[in-house]
């Protein structure tokens, strides 16, 4: 068997590898805010090498671990399920763990900032309590009139299950709600995510509190604040037809049929 040898250039030195490095130099332009230091937010650039097939979350990890340990952001599962790492990337709400660097024009600085409409606590971390309060207000759980402990599962046909299948996919990342201009201007609006989670139970044939939820959303800060801009649908990382779900709740309020 022949022994492999390195190619040599004219000077006799080993030549470059036939496979070029996959790494490119990128600039992350991150909006920084630390209330203990300043009341004003600032932009800070971080330049580093990374494989463009990596995700924005991987780039943030590189900054956190190698360049500046004070950078603060949320993340958990890193696989698009927990919804923790929603942020504005190049001006659009996205999950950092599902956004590949090669897909967001890495030749230019990549801007990263917190989602809008919620109070920024530090860097990319926002106060999610108003968002989750709206979620709790629509009672996102099964309610039945039977107070006795069930002795068997509550059966449902495949057709009835399909009726609300789309809205079961919500991961509460807040990407839809914080992309809504109505929510930006008035934090009292329930927001798309709360309405989507109400939809999931309003149209569930096993649930018996649809009328109650509809009345909650009939409030002046409920579904009628929606202006049908489709920002929420575009922002949803799970592909939920959010605007359609809101329209179906509006129709149910008018017709009382669901």
Secondary structure, DSSP 8 states (H G I E B T S, - for coil): -------B-TTSSB---SS---EEEEEEEEEE-BTTT-SS-EEEEEEEEEETTSBHHHHHHHIIIII-TT-----SSSSSSS-TTEEEETTEEEEGGG-BGGGS-TTS-EEEE--SSS-EEETTEE--HHHHHHHHHT--S---S--S--SS-----HHHHHHTTGGGG-----TTGGG-HHHHH-TTS--HHHHHHHHHHHT-TT-S-HHHHHHHHTSTTSGGG-----HHHHH-TT---HHHHHHHHHHHHHH---
